[in-house]
């Protein structure tokens, strides 16, 4: 029960309490946040650090500091969602942040002691934009990403997408070498923004202070030249404890990522032409209450749940081809995966092909959130050894709201042996009852015929091809207005119709006759208000046809 509404649980009602009681088995830098809509952008989020003295002793540091970075919006998440998910935003342009925060504030001063080694844990807890982070005149060693400790890697700049975390070792200078407070620079990845408002500061400065009485450094010009940045390539990081590349996959999931509009005019996000829609029954409860012979059948989990059922112990490759012009940080619940391929950016879609792939790394980077570059691709590999229902989604929360997610139903047959429906906590069931969500059944809530998904939550219908009835009516109305105008001109404005005008009239005669045929055909299929509209337009078109015949 890790939070995502409709995946592993129901939403916690306003004013109510839900207790998460779990055993901590991982260590490193994490964060908690709401997983209902985009609520966490309103501030329902914070870093969580799990210490492991045995592992951390290998790095020999003296003290610890926490940095959180995020974009910041002046409107609440419900307002932002309403602004984006509308037919009046057909391109799906994401809202632009008003500013960015450092430790949930601005212009922060971080105090340090000279000649001291700090582990600095950094997390991008924003909703949209990746950020670059560096400290003036200081190098550091990267020693962790996304809860996985790594072999130290020397760097002077980080790039963190939303949801990503990193830890660095920073050895401070001798006080004799310090005469100022140093800039801590954070900059937005402006390539992810559809527009850059003039009042948006894309680079923000905080300070690393050895002595607060010293003057603050004046930011150098190059700090603001984002195009010149060269952050460390985290693809090259290796886990501290060797994790060899997993063997060839037993199961390959190909995901094609793109954005498009559906019949309601709204721009949605898709994996394999499906946009995620929350099922009526949380997928975990479907897995726990399904008949034994159907629990491995992906159909019962719903069409727009975009569920993939995995057998326990299988090695799985997830291949993502990004056909979108933006970057996408893809986060997996329940696993830290091996990053075996991550392409560069391209100007046109560039799909992955195994037969053309270069050799995979012997000890791949392991993490839980990976950025797939513009028009690029990535391959991640993991072993399905954690039975559960795991969300895999874009951590740009606007894109998750648009439906960019799948559900991994991992070893549900084993899960049912580990977690019984009757053992679920009372408050877990109560949250579902309060939300009027069924606690048993397939994705549609059907407990009688598990393969019958009638009434399930589905994405809107596709945009229609060609003209619809409304299109014919609009075209006819425009044509009538134009043709009446031509008629009046021919009668009152011209005594001698020239050949060019006569050709125009002949063309309009054909348009009128064609519209009469099409509307007559539509008339046989409609009733009510639409029938009256078509009948009235046919009468006007017949009158125009009669008058044109006299010209």
C-alpha positions in Angstrom: 0.0 0.0 0.0 2.3 2.7 -1.3 -0.1 5.5 -2.1 -1.2 5.6 -5.7 -5.0 5.9 -5.8 -6.6 3.1 -7.7 -3.4 1.1 -7.8 -2.7 -0.1 -4.3 -5.4 1.8 -2.3 -8.3 4.2 -2.2 -7.9 7.9 -1.4 -7.7 9.0 2.2 -10.8 11.1 2.9 -10.5 14.7 4.1 -10.1 14.9 7.8 -9.4 11.2 8.2 -6.3 9.3 9.3 -4.6 6.4 7.6 -1.6 4.7 9.3 1.2 3.3 7.2 3.1 0.6 9.2 6.0 -0.9 7.4 9.4 -2.5 7.9 12.3 -0.4 6.6 14.6 -2.7 4.6 16.3 -0.1 2.3 18.7 2.7 3.1 19.6 6.0 1.4 17.8 9.1 0.2 14.1 9.0 -0.4 11.0 11.2 -0.1 7.4 10.8 0.7 4.6 12.6 -1.1 0.9 12.4 -1.9 0.0 10.2 -4.9 -3.5 11.6 -5.4 -3.7 13.9 -8.4 -0.8 16.4 -8.2 -1.4 17.3 -4.5 2.2 17.0 -3.6 3.0 20.2 -5.6 1.0 22.1 -2.9 3.6 21.0 -0.3 2.5 17.5 0.8 6.1 16.2 0.5 9.4 15.9 2.4 12.7 14.0 2.3 13.2 10.7 4.2 16.7 9.5 5.0 17.3 5.9 6.0 20.8 5.4 7.5 22.9 2.3 7.2 26.0 2.7 9.4 27.8 -0.3 7.8 27.5 1.1 4.3 28.0 4.7 5.2 31.2 4.0 7.2 32.9 3.2 3.9 32.6 6.9 2.9 34.1 8.4 6.1 32.2 11.6 6.4 31.8 13.9 9.4 28.4 15.5 9.0 25.3 15.6 6.9 23.3 18.3 5.0 20.0 18.0 3.2 19.1 20.0 0.0 15.7 19.8 -1.6 15.1 21.6 -4.9 11.8 22.1 -6.6 9.9 24.3 -9.1 7.1 26.3 -7.5 3.7 27.4 -8.7 1.5 30.2 -7.2 -1.7 28.2 -8.0 -2.8 25.0 -6.3 -2.7 21.7 -8.1 -6.4 21.6 -8.8 -6.2 24.9 -10.6 -3.2 23.8 -12.6 -4.8 20.5 -13.6 -8.0 22.4 -14.8 -5.8 24.7 -16.8 -3.9 22.0 -18.5 -6.5 19.3 -19.0 -8.9 21.3 -21.2 -9.7 21.4 -24.9 -8.6 25.0 -24.8 -5.0 23.7 -24.4 -5.0 21.3 -27.3 -1.2 21.0 -27.5 -1.0 19.9 -23.8 1.4 22.7 -22.9 2.4 22.3 -19.3 1.9 25.2 -16.9 5.1 27.3 -16.4 6.4 27.6 -12.8 6.6 31.0 -11.2 9.9 30.3 -9.4 12.0 27.6 -7.8 12.7 26.7 -4.2 15.8 25.5 -2.3 14.8 23.7 1.0 11.3 25.1 0.5 12.7 28.6 0.6 14.7 31.2 -1.4 18.2 32.6 -1.0 19.2 30.0 1.7 22.5 30.1 3.5 24.0 26.7 4.3 26.6 26.8 7.1 29.6 24.5 7.0 32.9 24.1 8.9 36.3 24.2 7.2 38.2 21.0 6.4 35.2 18.9 7.0 33.7 16.1 4.9 29.9 16.3 4.4 27.5 14.0 2.8 25.0 16.2 1.1 21.7 14.5 0.2 19.9 16.2 -2.7 16.3 15.5 -4.0 14.3 17.2 -6.7 10.8 17.2 -5.1 9.3 19.3 -7.8 6.4 18.6 -10.2 7.7 19.4 -13.6 11.2 20.7 -14.4 14.6 19.0 -14.1 17.3 21.1 -12.4 21.1 21.6 -12.6 22.9 22.0 -9.2 26.5 23.0 -8.5 28.6 24.8 -5.9 30.9 27.6 -6.9 34.6 26.5 -6.8 33.9 23.1 -5.3 34.1 19.6 -6.7 32.5 16.6 -5.0 32.0 12.9 -5.3 28.7 11.3 -6.1 28.1 8.3 -3.8 24.4 7.5 -4.1 21.5 7.8 -6.5 17.9 6.9 -5.7 18.7 4.9 -2.6 21.6 3.0 -4.3 25.1 3.7 -2.9 27.7 4.0 -5.7 31.4 3.8 -6.2 32.6 7.4 -5.7 32.5 9.4 -9.0 34.2 12.9 -9.2 31.9 15.6 -10.5 31.2 19.4 -10.3 27.6 19.5 -11.5 24.4 17.4 -11.0 21.4 17.0 -13.2 18.3 15.9 -11.3 14.9 15.2 -12.8 11.8 15.4 -10.8 11.8 12.4 -8.4 15.5 11.8 -8.6 17.9 11.9 -5.6 21.6 11.9 -5.2 24.2 12.1 -2.4 27.5 13.7 -2.7 30.6 13.9 -0.6 31.9 17.4 -0.2 35.3 18.1 1.4 35.3 21.8 2.5 38.3 24.1 2.1 40.8 25.3 4.6 39.6 28.6 6.2 42.8 30.3 4.9 41.6 29.6 1.4 38.2 31.2 1.9 37.4 34.9 1.6 33.7 34.8 0.7 30.4 32.8 0.8 30.2 30.6 -2.2 27.2 30.4 -4.6 25.0 27.3 -4.6 23.5 27.5 -8.1 20.3 25.8 -9.2 19.0 26.3 -12.7 15.9 25.0 -14.5 16.3 22.8 -17.6 14.7 25.4 -19.9 14.4 23.0 -22.8 11.5 21.4 -20.9 9.5 24.6 -21.0 7.2 25.6 -23.9 7.8 29.3 -23.1 10.0 31.3 -20.8 8.2 34.3 -19.3 10.3 37.4 -18.9 9.7 37.5 -15.2 10.8 33.9 -14.6 14.3 33.6 -13.0 15.6 30.3 -14.4 18.7 30.4 -12.2 18.6 30.9 -8.4 21.4 31.5 -6.0 21.8 30.3 -2.4 25.0 30.3 -0.4 27.5 27.9 1.2 29.0 29.8 4.1 32.1 29.1 6.1 31.8 32.4 7.9 28.6 34.5 7.7 30.6 37.7 8.3 32.3 37.2 4.9 30.8 38.9 1.8 28.6 36.9 -0.5 30.1 36.0 -3.8 28.8 37.9 -6.9 27.4 35.3 -9.3 29.5 35.0 -12.4 28.1 35.5 -15.8 28.7 31.8 -16.8 26.4 30.7 -14.0 23.5 31.9 -16.1 24.6 30.3 -19.3 22.6 27.1 -19.1 23.4 26.0 -22.6 27.1 25.7 -21.6 26.4 23.4 -18.6 28.1 20.0 -18.6 26.6 17.9 -15.8 27.9 14.5 -14.8 26.5 11.6 -16.9 24.9 9.4 -14.3 24.6 6.5 -16.7 28.2 5.8 -15.9 27.6 5.3 -12.1 28.3 1.8 -10.7 26.7 0.4 -7.5 29.1 0.2 -4.6 28.2 -3.4 -4.1 28.7 -5.1 -7.5 25.5 -6.0 -9.3 26.4 -7.7 -12.5 24.1 -7.3 -15.5 21.1 -9.5 -15.1 20.8 -12.4 -17.7 18.8 -12.2 -20.9 15.2 -11.2 -20.3 12.4 -13.8 -20.0 9.8 -11.1 -20.7 10.2 -7.9 -22.8 7.7 -5.1 -22.6 7.8 -2.5 -25.4 6.3 0.9 -24.6 5.8 3.5 -27.2 5.3 7.0 -25.6 3.5 9.8 -27.3 1.0 12.6 -26.6 -2.2 13.2 -28.6 -5.7 14.5 -28.4 -8.9 12.4 -27.9 -12.5 13.1 -28.8 -13.1 15.5 -26.0 -10.3 17.8 -27.4 -8.0 17.3 -24.4 -4.3 16.4 -24.9 -3.5 13.0 -23.2 -0.3 11.0 -22.7 -0.1 7.4 -23.9 1.9 4.2 -23.6 1.0 2.0 -26.5 -2.0 4.1 -27.4 -3.6 3.7 -24.0 -3.8 6.5 -21.5 -4.1 5.4 -17.8 -7.5 5.7 -16.3 -8.1 4.7 -12.6 -10.1 1.5 -12.4 -13.3 1.3 -10.2 -11.6 -1.2 -8.0 -7.9 -0.7 -6.9 -5.8 -3.1 -8.8 -4.4 -4.6 -5.6 -7.9 -5.6 -4.5 -8.7 -7.1 -7.9 -5.6 -9.3 -7.5 -6.5 -10.3 -4.0 -10.2 -11.2 -4.8 -9.9 -12.7 -8.3 -10.5 -16.5 -8.8 -7.3 -18.5 -8.8 -7.7 -19.4 -12.5 -7.9 -15.7 -13.6 -5.5 -13.9 -11.3 -2.7 -14.1 -14.0 -5.1 -12.9 -16.8 -4.4 -9.3 -17.6 -7.9 -8.7 -18.9 -9.5 -8.6 -15.4 -7.4 -5.6 -14.4 -9.0 -3.4 -17.1 -8.3 -2.0 -20.5 -7.1 1.5 -19.5 -5.3 0.3 -16.4 -2.6 -0.7 -18.9 -1.7 -3.7 -16.8 1.2 -6.1 -17.5 1.1 -9.4 -15.5 4.6 -10.7 -14.6 5.6 -14.2 -13.5 7.6 -14.3 -10.3 11.3 -14.6 -10.8 11.3 -13.5 -14.4 13.9 -11.1 -15.7 12.1 -8.3 -17.4 13.2 -5.7 -20.0 11.2 -2.6 -20.2 11.9 -0.8 -23.6 10.7 2.8 -23.8 10.6 4.6 -27.2 9.9 8.3 -26.7 8.0 9.8 -29.6 7.5 13.1 -27.7 9.6 16.3 -27.9 10.0 16.5 -24.1 12.1 14.5 -21.7 10.4 12.1 -19.3 11.6 10.9 -15.9 10.2 7.4 -15.6 9.8 6.1 -12.0 9.0 2.6 -10.9 7.5 1.6 -7.6 8.6 -1.6 -5.9 12.0 -1.9 -7.6 15.3 -0.3 -8.3 16.2 -1.3 -11.9 19.3 -1.6 -14.0 19.7 1.1 -16.6 21.1 -0.9 -19.6 20.4 1.6 -22.4 19.8 5.4 -22.4 20.1 7.1 -25.7 21.0 10.7 -26.4 18.5 13.3 -27.6 17.3 13.2 -31.2 15.5 15.6 -33.5 13.1 12.8 -34.7 12.0 9.6 -33.0 14.7 7.0 -32.7 13.5 3.6 -31.6 15.6 1.0 -29.8 16.5 -2.2 -31.7 18.2 -5.1 -29.9 20.0 -6.2 -33.0 21.6 -2.7 -33.4 22.4 -2.1 -29.7 25.9 -1.7 -28.5 27.2 -3.9 -25.7 25.3 -3.4 -22.4 27.3 -2.3 -19.3 28.8 -5.1 -17.2 27.7 -3.4 -14.0 24.9 -1.0 -14.9 23.7 2.0 -12.9 20.9 1.0 -10.6 18.1 3.5 -9.6 14.3 3.9 -9.6 13.9 7.0 -11.8 15.4 7.5 -15.2 15.1 10.3 -17.7 14.3 9.2 -21.2 15.6 11.9 -23.6 13.7 13.8 -26.3 12.8 11.4 -29.2 15.2 8.9 -27.6 14.9 5.5 -26.0 15.9 3.6 -22.9 16.0 0.0 -21.7 15.7 -0.9 -18.0 16.1 -4.4 -16.6 14.9 -5.9 -13.3 14.0 -9.3 -11.8 10.3 -9.7 -10.8 11.1 -10.8 -7.3 8.9 -8.5 -5.3 5.2 -9.7 -5.6 2.9 -6.7 -5.7 1.1 -4.1 -7.8 3.6 -1.5 -8.9 3.0 1.8 -10.7 5.4 2.7 -13.5 4.8 6.4 -14.5 6.3 9.6 -15.6 7.2 11.8 -12.6 6.4 15.0 -14.4 3.1 15.0 -12.5 1.3 16.9 -15.3 2.1 13.9 -17.6 0.8 11.5 -15.0 -2.4 13.5 -14.8 -2.5 13.0 -18.6 -2.3 9.3 -18.2 1.4 8.4 -18.7 1.5 5.2 -16.6 1.3 1.5 -16.7 0.7 -1.0 -13.9 3.0 -4.0 -13.3 1.0 -6.8 -11.7 3.9 -8.8 -10.3 3.5 -12.5 -9.3 -0.1 -12.0 -8.2 -0.4 -15.7 -7.5 2.4 -15.4 -5.0 1.1 -12.1 -3.6 -2.2 -13.8 -2.6 -0.3 -16.2 -0.4 1.5 -13.4 1.3 -1.4 -11.0 1.7 -4.9 -12.2 2.3 -7.9 -10.0 1.6 -9.4 -10.8 5.1 -6.2 -9.6 6.7 -6.4 -6.1 5.3 -6.5 -3.3 8.0 -10.0 -2.0 8.9 -9.1 1.6 8.0 -7.9 0.4 4.5 -11.4 -0.9 3.7 -13.0 2.1 5.3 -11.2 4.5 3.0 -12.6 2.7 0.0 -16.1 2.7 1.5 -15.8 6.5 2.1 -14.8 7.0 -1.5 -17.6 4.8 -2.7 -15.1 2.5 -4.4 -15.8 -1.3 -4.4 -13.3 -3.5 -2.6 -13.8 -6.6 -4.7 -14.1 -7.5 -8.3 -12.5 -6.8 -11.7 -11.6 -3.3 -12.9 -15.4 -2.7 -13.4 -16.4 -4.0 -10.0 -17.9 -7.1 -11.4 -17.7 -10.1 -9.1 -20.0 -12.4 -11.0 -18.3 -12.6 -14.5 -14.7 -11.6 -14.1 -14.1 -11.3 -17.8 -17.1 -8.9 -18.2 -15.7 -5.4 -18.0 -18.9 -3.6 -18.9 -19.0 -0.2 -17.1 -15.2 0.0 -16.6 -13.6 3.4 -16.6 -12.3 4.1 -20.1 -10.4 6.9 -22.0 -12.5 9.2 -24.2 -13.2 8.1 -27.7 -10.7 8.9 -30.5 -11.0 12.0 -32.5 -13.4 11.3 -35.4 -11.9 11.1 -38.9 -13.4 13.4 -41.5 -16.6 15.4 -41.2 -19.1 14.8 -38.3 -22.8 15.9 -38.3 -21.8 19.0 -36.5 -19.2 19.6 -39.1 -21.7 19.3 -42.0 -24.1 21.7 -40.2 -21.3 24.2 -39.6 -20.2 24.0 -43.2 -23.7 24.3 -44.5 -24.3 27.4 -42.3 -21.2 29.1 -43.6 -22.0 28.2 -47.2 -25.5 29.5 -46.9 -24.2 32.8 -45.5 -21.6 33.1 -48.3 -24.1 32.1 -51.0 -26.7 34.6 -49.9 -24.0 37.2 -50.1 -23.2 36.2 -53.7 -26.8 36.3 -54.6 -27.4 39.8 -53.2 -24.3 41.0 -55.0 -25.4 39.5 -58.3 -28.8 41.1 -58.0 -28.0 44.5 -56.6 -24.3 45.2 -57.0 -23.7 44.1 -60.6 -25.8 44.7 -63.7 -23.5 42.7 -66.0 -22.0 39.6 -64.4 -18.5 39.0 -65.8 -17.0 35.6 -66.7 -14.9 35.4 -63.5 -18.0 36.0 -61.3 -20.0 33.6 -63.5 -17.4 30.9 -62.9 -17.6 31.5 -59.2 -21.4 31.1 -59.3 -21.1 27.9 -61.2 -18.7 26.6 -58.6 -21.1 27.6 -55.8 -24.0 25.8 -57.5 -22.0 22.6 -57.3 -21.2 23.2 -53.6 -24.9 23.7 -52.9 -25.9 20.5 -54.7 -23.2 18.5 -52.9 -24.3 19.9 -49.5 -27.9 19.0 -50.4 -26.9 15.4 -51.1 -24.8 15.0 -47.9 -27.4 16.6 -45.6 -30.2 14.6 -47.2 -28.2 11.5 -46.4 -27.6 12.7 -42.8 -31.3 13.5 -42.4 -32.2 9.8 -42.5 -30.0 9.1 -39.5 -30.9 11.8 -37.0 -33.9 13.1 -35.0 -34.9 15.9 -32.7 -33.0 19.2 -32.8 -30.5 18.0 -35.4 -33.3 16.9 -37.7 -34.9 20.3 -37.5 -31.6 22.1 -38.2 -30.9 19.9 -41.2 -34.5 20.4 -42.5 -34.2 24.2 -42.2 -30.9 24.2 -44.0 -32.1 22.0 -46.8 -35.0 24.4 -47.4 -32.6 27.3 -47.6 -30.2 25.4 -49.9 -33.1 24.4 -52.2 -34.1 28.1 -52.4 -30.5 29.1 -53.2 -30.3 26.3 -55.8 -33.5 27.6 -57.4 -32.2 31.1 -57.5 -28.8 30.1 -58.9 -30.6 28.2 -61.7 -32.0 31.6 -62.8 -28.6 33.2 -63.2 
